[in-house]
């Protein structure tokens, strides 16, 4: 399972923004919602509600359909999803398509086009070849949330997993980590 360190995510977002607003918006949305390439390409303009800061994520492979927050990130501008989407919508061509991310020729962006774009952007960002795949963004979000000790039920929901078992594959702990967590928890109880 390939994932990016936070610095790698920022490098990709920096390269994506330099490439264009569409690329920045697509990649920040894919990362922050743990979306597959097809799920990003299937987003429709109506799935996005910037006024209420929400996005409907229609998952594939039997995963959950969720309505999630579209967020700003006060610390790191590259993670400001609300701004990325707002700027993209101002620039987005009105070609009659109801898809959020359109191809340069008009209409829905194909997942293979998204894959090629991501691969090129990740290459420009200096990522190794094995991490130049958009699915690494989903794995990255999961790994980052787990390492930040986010409740696994919340990680499960953000990733759209139906089963907590799917989320558990991102959990890697050591005996020492478990012992320290137990000691800390018991200190708060007693």
PyMOL commands that set and color helices and strands:
alter all, ss='L'
color gray80, all
select helices_A, chain A and resi 6-19+21-33+37-41+45-47+77-79+81-91+111-124+129-131+135-147+152-159+164-168+175-189
alter helices_A, ss='H'
color red, helices_A
select strands_A, chain A and resi 48-49+54-58+65-69
alter strands_A, ss='S'
color yellow, strands_A
deselect
rebuild
show_as cartoon
